[in-house]
Amino acid sequence: MDTTRPSPNAMAWLLLSAAVIVLDQWSKAWVLSSLPEHTAVPVIDGFWNWYRTYNTGAAFSFLANAGGWQAWFFTVLAFAICGLLTWWLWRTPRGEWRQALPYALVIGGALGNVIDRLVHGHVIDFIQWHWRGHYWPAFNLADAAIVGGAIGIAVFGLFDGKRKAGE
């Protein structure tokens, strides 16, 4: 396994992770100071609400009622994933944005939600999408960064794999 570090490497992309954390925490501070709990505030009627709620679990409230241990589990898991992705950034050339961008998004989103778990004991969610009586689970900016990053990792990985196979 090649563990050499390219020069310059993609560690500068951690600035994007920091920006995601700042925007996520700023938005959640706004939510806590401005939105009522569990009350829909329409943004785009029939599609998008602000809806302040809390999640003690993970995606789609997975393990939300597990008794409290899950907060520590998800915190440790997030740190492990962020550590792995940071190591991958360290090994990635700075110009390889298709690798670096998604890694940075996942790192920022994961740490944004970790801050919530450590400070509040739960994650603050506030974006609610719905259509004709069907409601998507509420989420936040950190969740959006994680999903966007995960999609980027999958899509760019697939395209890069096909490109390298054709070389």
Protein Blocks (a to p, Z undefined) as FASTA:
>chain_A
ZZbdcdddfklmmmmmmmmmmmmmmmmmmmmmmpcghiacdfbghkaccdddddfbdehh
iaklnoopmmmmmmmmmmmmmmmmmmmmmmpcfklmmlmmmmmmmmmmmmmmmmmmmmno
pacdfbdcdeehiacddddfklmmmmmmmmmmmmmmmmmmmmmmmZZ
